[in-house]
Amino acid sequence: MLRIVLFFAIVCLSLCSKHLLGSVNESLLNQVIQELTVSPPIEQRTVLIYSRTLGFRHQSIPFGISALTKLGEKTGAYRVVATEDPSIFTTDQLSKYDAILMLSTTGDDVIPEGQAREAFEEYLEGNKGLIGIHAATDCHANWPNYLEAMGGIFDGHPWYRDSLVTLYNEEPSHPICSHIKTGDQIRDEIYQFKDDEHFTRDKLRILLSLDLSGPNMKREGMKRLDNDYAVSWVRKYGGSRVFYSNLGHNKETFYNKMALQHFLNGIQFALGDLEADSRPSAVVGNPSARPLPAKF
């Protein structure tokens, strides 16, 4: 009798776990990954995926962990250690990783104040990588050094999860986004960023932004007077390479070939395996967003 009870308990636990995490379509994901282009890594790489949340929790997080883990495994670009335990943020622990990937982290104390933040900042002084996916810009509003490293802070999302948004490629020859054409579309939630000293083309190399000439792109709640609605960028911070992409609210994004290639390219740039120019947009002659389309 005890064995039967234990058996059903294990089955229920398994089913509950699958329900909480969601089921990943491994066949579809593997098929998409097989079609991607990868840069041979200079050496074996390890990425720390950190997905702790103290605010809104995105349902896409488990899909993102699975997809980004398989992306590294199947391409040979990197291996993954995933955690939500803030005790990982010590100098000794972080030294094991070539890059930290902040996956839709939310809340003001995701990396706790004190020694954990000191270890994070010390880490970025070295030749390392920092990657931000979606809500990595919706945390640590009280930590200027994090905002400076990541490149900005969330200030609303006029384009919600069901929005079919049109992309504008600001750097069509840049290796991180050269596979994306202006006019390409994706269904995802897109942030706008606070107009402050962190989000500026004097510091960031904007790769993708929204093409406001696309259908249904005008939305209530658009705040930026400069009409600068960036989707992804790179920068150097300390001794490290930073890649951020606003994509990733929806789980379907992690099956999207265009998005996965963009993530892979950005991750490999952050790891130091993909050479890419990270000089600020203003330095390379792209100091401002495009003017609004006629009759916008």
RODO-2510 file (C-alpha; in nm, 4 decimals, decimal comma):
residues 296
     n   res          X          Y          Z
     1     m     0,0000     0,0000     0,0000
     2     l     0,2827     0,2363     0,0906
     3     r     0,4495     0,1701    -0,2452
     4     i     0,1280     0,2608    -0,4297
     5     v     0,0957     0,5864    -0,2350
     6     l     0,4586     0,6756    -0,3043
     7     f     0,4134     0,5930    -0,6736
     8     f     0,1168     0,8267    -0,7098
     9     a     0,2943     1,0965    -0,5106
    10     i     0,5887     1,0834    -0,7509
    11     v     0,3578     1,0941    -1,0542
    12     c     0,1675     1,3930    -0,9122
    13     l     0,4921     1,5742    -0,8333
    14     s     0,6155     1,5144    -1,1879
    15     l     0,2924     1,6383    -1,3421
    16     c     0,2857     1,9443    -1,1185
    17     s     0,6444     2,0265    -1,2112
    18     k     0,5642     2,0031    -1,5811
    19     h     0,2582     2,2198    -1,5319
    20     l     0,4538     2,4851    -1,3436
    21     l     0,7416     2,4911    -1,5891
    22     g     0,5404     2,4427    -1,9054
    23     s     0,6245     2,1880    -2,1698
    24     v     0,8966     2,2728    -2,4194
    25     n     0,8574     2,1464    -2,7749
    26     e     1,2046     1,9955    -2,8020
    27     s     1,1545     1,8732    -3,1585
    28     l     1,0639     2,2195    -3,2839
    29     l     1,3406     2,3832    -3,0828
    30     n     1,6038     2,1391    -3,2102
    31     q     1,4908     2,1954    -3,5674
    32     v     1,5259     2,5721    -3,5337
    33     i     1,8658     2,5475    -3,3644
    34     q     1,9978     2,3250    -3,6440
    35     e     1,9351     2,6094    -3,8889
    36     l     2,1410     2,8656    -3,6962
    37     t     2,4925     2,9889    -3,7659
    38     v     2,7483     2,9640    -3,4859
    39     s     3,0967     3,1110    -3,4422
    40     p     3,3464     2,8471    -3,3217
    41     p     3,4263     2,9288    -2,9575
    42     i     3,7864     3,0156    -2,8788
    43     e     3,7654     2,7964    -2,5695
    44     q     3,4987     2,6149    -2,3682
    45     r     3,2521     2,8692    -2,2318
    46     t     3,0131     2,8625    -1,9374
    47     v     2,7182     3,0990    -1,8985
    48     l     2,5395     3,1617    -1,5696
    49     i     2,1665     3,2126    -1,6289
    50     y     2,0130     3,4038    -1,3390
    51     s     1,6324     3,4321    -1,3376
    52     r     1,5336     3,5341    -0,9850
    53     t     1,2214     3,7517    -0,9624
    54     l     1,0881     3,9689    -0,6833
    55     g     0,8306     4,1445    -0,8994
    56     f     0,6283     4,0251    -1,1994
    57     r     0,7317     3,6742    -1,3045
    58     h     0,7292     3,5986    -1,6748
    59     q     0,5829     3,2634    -1,7734
    60     s     0,8443     3,2460    -2,0471
    61     i     1,1319     3,2047    -1,7985
    62     p     1,1394     2,8205    -1,7952
    63     f     1,1099     2,8167    -2,1747
    64     g     1,3943     3,0650    -2,1954
    65     i     1,6168     2,8587    -1,9674
    66     s     1,5490     2,5419    -2,1692
    67     a     1,5917     2,7120    -2,5062
    68     l     1,9097     2,9008    -2,4162
    69     t     2,0571     2,5882    -2,2554
    70     k     1,9868     2,3777    -2,5634
    71     l     2,1082     2,6609    -2,7847
    72     g     2,4479     2,6383    -2,6193
    73     e     2,4576     2,2587    -2,6106
    74     k     2,3459     2,1960    -2,9699
    75     t     2,5723     2,4608    -3,1222
    76     g     2,8678     2,3898    -2,8933
    77     a     2,8929     2,7628    -2,8181
    78     y     2,8626     2,7352    -2,4396
    79     r     2,7228     2,5343    -2,1507
    80     v     2,4784     2,6681    -1,8936
    81     v     2,4419     2,6734    -1,5183
    82     a     2,0988     2,8127    -1,4220
    83     t     2,0039     2,9362    -1,0768
    84     e     1,7834     3,1747    -0,8820
    85     d     1,9987     3,1565    -0,5697
    86     p     2,1561     3,4978    -0,4957
    87     s     2,4332     3,3330    -0,2932
    88     i     2,6009     3,2627    -0,6307
    89     f     2,7154     3,6260    -0,6329
    90     t     3,0548     3,5933    -0,4698
    91     t     3,3923     3,6611    -0,6273
    92     d     3,4918     3,2935    -0,6111
    93     q     3,1635     3,1636    -0,7544
    94     l     3,1406     3,4156    -1,0383
    95     s     3,4987     3,3467    -1,1453
    96     k     3,3732     3,0119    -1,2859
    97     y     3,1616     3,1817    -1,5534
    98     d     3,2469     3,3585    -1,8765
    99     a     2,9203     3,5540    -1,8806
   100     i     2,6171     3,6267    -1,6657
   101     l     2,2797     3,6184    -1,8386
   102     m     2,0006     3,8044    -1,6596
   103     l     1,6794     3,6395    -1,7818
   104     s     1,3674     3,8515    -1,7132
   105     t     1,4807     3,9337    -1,3613
   106     t     1,2407     4,1740    -1,1866
   107     g     1,2494     4,3605    -0,8571
   108     d     1,4798     4,6030    -0,6818
   109     d     1,6893     4,3547    -0,4841
   110     v     1,7296     4,0582    -0,7215
   111     i     2,1029     4,0826    -0,6607
   112     p     2,1075     4,1817    -0,2919
   113     e     2,2797     4,4957    -0,1716
   114     g     2,6187     4,4539    -0,0123
   115     q     2,8754     4,1857    -0,0967
   116     a     2,6686     4,0316    -0,3774
   117     r     2,6576     4,3590    -0,5695
   118     e     3,0234     4,4250    -0,4988
   119     a     3,1101     4,0829    -0,6473
   120     f     2,8969     4,1570    -0,9547
   121     e     3,0662     4,4921    -1,0132
   122     e     3,4114     4,3409    -0,9582
   123     y     3,3229     4,0676    -1,2094
   124     l     3,2403     4,3228    -1,4805
   125     e     3,5774     4,4902    -1,4367
   126     g     3,7350     4,1780    -1,5859
   127     n     3,7239     4,0437    -1,9402
   128     k     3,3732     3,8995    -1,9016
   129     g     3,0264     3,9159    -2,0537
   130     l     2,6873     4,0459    -1,9420
   131     i     2,3700     3,9522    -2,1288
   132     g     2,0239     4,0882    -2,0613
   133     i     1,7046     3,9330    -2,1949
   134     h     1,3729     4,1214    -2,1765
   135     a     1,3046     4,2187    -1,8120
   136     a     1,6737     4,2417    -1,7264
   137     t     1,5987     4,6152    -1,7587
   138     d     1,3070     4,5945    -1,5122
   139     c     1,5115     4,5454    -1,1977
   140     h     1,7547     4,7294    -0,9708
   141     a     1,6021     5,0731    -1,0230
   142     n     1,7917     5,1738    -0,7056
   143     w     2,1349     5,0595    -0,8341
   144     p     2,2881     5,3105    -1,0795
   145     n     2,5874     5,0920    -1,1661
   146     y     2,3602     4,8074    -1,2786
   147     l     2,1504     5,0460    -1,4888
   148     e     2,4645     5,1877    -1,6423
   149     a     2,5984     4,8412    -1,7248
   150     m     2,2712     4,7140    -1,8710
   151     g     2,1912     5,0377    -2,0487
   152     g     1,8539     5,1544    -1,9212
   153     i     1,5441     5,0990    -1,7111
   154     f     1,1897     4,9982    -1,8075
   155     d     0,9421     5,2849    -1,8467
   156     g     0,6307     5,1114    -1,9739
   157     h     0,5405     4,8816    -2,2625
   158     p     0,3003     5,0415    -2,5100
   159     w     0,3445     4,7323    -2,7293
   160     y     0,1918     4,4429    -2,5336
   161     r     0,2583     4,0692    -2,5607
   162     d     0,0103     4,0233    -2,8480
   163     s     0,1538     4,3100    -3,0502
   164     l     0,2952     4,2267    -3,3907
   165     v     0,5817     4,4760    -3,4004
   166     t     0,7907     4,5844    -3,6974
   167     l     1,1672     4,6045    -3,6557
   168     y     1,4129     4,8563    -3,7947
   169     n     1,7706     4,7353    -3,8397
   170     e     1,9958     5,0287    -3,7551
   171     e     2,3128     4,8291    -3,8298
   172     p     2,2410     4,5979    -4,1274
   173     s     2,6058     4,4920    -4,1588
   174     h     2,6625     4,4367    -3,7861
   175     p     2,7317     4,0662    -3,7159
   176     i     2,4845     4,0490    -3,4265
   177     c     2,1853     4,1584    -3,6341
   178     s     2,2851     4,1241    -4,0010
   179     h     2,0321     3,8412    -4,0466
   180     i     1,7427     4,0753    -3,9639
   181     k     1,5897     4,3003    -4,2273
   182     t     1,4094     4,6280    -4,1692
   183     g     1,0416     4,5409    -4,1897
   184     d     1,0776     4,1989    -4,0270
   185     q     0,8086     4,1401    -3,7668
   186     i     0,7766     3,9499    -3,4409
   187     r     0,4958     3,9125    -3,1866
   188     d     0,6366     4,0230    -2,8522
   189     e     0,6118     4,2831    -2,5775
   190     i     0,8421     4,5784    -2,6329
   191     y     0,9615     4,8167    -2,3628
   192     q     1,0350     5,1831    -2,3822
   193     f     1,3187     5,3085    -2,1649
   194     k     1,3402     5,5962    -1,9235
   195     d     1,4956     5,9089    -2,0689
   196     d     1,7979     5,9316    -1,8412
   197     e     2,1771     5,9266    -1,8361
   198     h     2,1899     5,5481    -1,8804
   199     f     1,9890     5,5094    -2,2011
   200     t     2,1744     5,7265    -2,4469
   201     r     2,3315     5,6770    -2,7881
   202     d     2,6415     5,8417    -2,6469
   203     k     2,7016     5,5140    -2,4578
   204     l     2,5035     5,2424    -2,6382
   205     r     2,5393     5,0928    -2,9851
   206     i     2,1747     5,0559    -3,0871
   207     l     2,1288     4,7562    -3,3171
   208     l     1,7525     4,7160    -3,3546
   209     s     1,4720     4,9607    -3,2888
   210     l     1,1038     4,9762    -3,3708
   211     d     1,0051     5,0715    -3,7237
   212     l     0,7260     5,3170    -3,6475
   213     s     0,6224     5,3193    -4,0137
   214     g     0,4978     4,9607    -3,9730
   215     p     0,1279     4,8793    -3,9330
   216     n    -0,0367     4,9580    -3,5969
   217     m     0,2845     5,0846    -3,4395
   218     k     0,1372     5,4021    -3,2899
   219     r     0,0275     5,3285    -2,9321
   220     e    -0,1039     5,5123    -2,6312
   221     g     0,1596     5,5558    -2,3646
   222     m     0,4528     5,6349    -2,5951
   223     k     0,6553     5,8762    -2,3806
   224     r     0,9851     5,9471    -2,5481
   225     l     1,0128     6,2944    -2,6972
   226     d     1,3045     6,1766    -2,9125
   227     n     1,1016     5,8791    -3,0467
   228     d     1,3937     5,6481    -2,9628
   229     y     1,2416     5,3038    -2,9097
   230     a     1,5375     5,0655    -2,9079
   231     v     1,4980     4,6882    -2,9082
   232     s     1,8585     4,5723    -2,8696
   233     w     2,2056     4,7117    -2,8210
   234     v     2,5651     4,6380    -2,7219
   235     r     2,8179     4,8307    -2,5190
   236     k     3,1439     4,7980    -2,3284
   237     y     3,1277     4,8373    -1,9524
   238     g     3,4341     4,8091    -1,7334
   239     g     3,6375     4,5374    -1,9028
   240     s     3,3292     4,3477    -2,0174
   241     r     3,1068     4,3172    -2,3242
   242     v     2,7326     4,3774    -2,2788
   243     f     2,4456     4,2619    -2,5016
   244     y     2,0813     4,3408    -2,4292
   245     s     1,7667     4,2404    -2,6176
   246     n     1,4156     4,3506    -2,5292
   247     l     1,2722     4,0378    -2,6941
   248     g     1,1640     3,7433    -2,4798
   249     h     0,8348     3,8199    -2,3053
   250     n     0,6534     3,5458    -2,4953
   251     k     0,7574     3,1812    -2,4804
   252     e     0,7114     3,1631    -2,8593
   253     t     1,0034     3,4028    -2,8973
   254     f     1,2353     3,1216    -2,7874
   255     y     1,1257     2,9122    -3,0870
   256     n     1,1663     3,2013    -3,3304
   257     k     1,4650     3,1525    -3,5608
   258     m     1,5276     3,5247    -3,6037
   259     a     1,5238     3,5835    -3,2277
   260     l     1,7343     3,2774    -3,1406
   261     q     2,0017     3,3712    -3,3965
   262     h     2,0043     3,7224    -3,2483
   263     f     2,0380     3,5819    -2,8958
   264     l     2,3144     3,3426    -3,0032
   265     n     2,5081     3,6188    -3,1778
   266     g     2,4735     3,8495    -2,8780
   267     i     2,5760     3,5800    -2,6318
   268     q     2,8811     3,4898    -2,8401
   269     f     2,9760     3,8573    -2,8607
   270     a     2,9507     3,8849    -2,4820
   271     l     3,1621     3,5699    -2,4450
   272     g     3,4310     3,7126    -2,6735
   273     d     3,3801     3,4596    -2,9540
   274     l     3,2142     3,6930    -3,2052
   275     e     3,3989     4,0089    -3,3021
   276     a     3,1605     4,3042    -3,3210
   277     d     3,1948     4,6805    -3,3013
   278     s     3,0550     4,8118    -2,9732
   279     r     3,1451     5,1784    -3,0132
   280     p     2,8451     5,3989    -2,9269
   281     s     2,5971     5,4899    -3,1980
   282     a     2,6785     5,8608    -3,1639
   283     v     3,0461     5,7875    -3,2283
   284     v     2,9775     5,5996    -3,5528
   285     g     2,7418     5,8607    -3,6968
   286     n     2,4014     5,7433    -3,5687
   287     p     2,3333     5,9899    -3,2848
   288     s     1,9534     5,9964    -3,2913
   289     a     1,6432     5,7973    -3,3751
   290     r     1,4749     5,8327    -3,7133
   291     p     1,2168     6,1085    -3,7470
   292     l     0,8551     6,0049    -3,7083
   293     p     0,6936     5,8845    -4,0302
   294     a     0,4621     6,1273    -4,2069
   295     k     0,1152     6,1570    -4,0509
   296     f     0,2160     5,9440    -3,7525
***
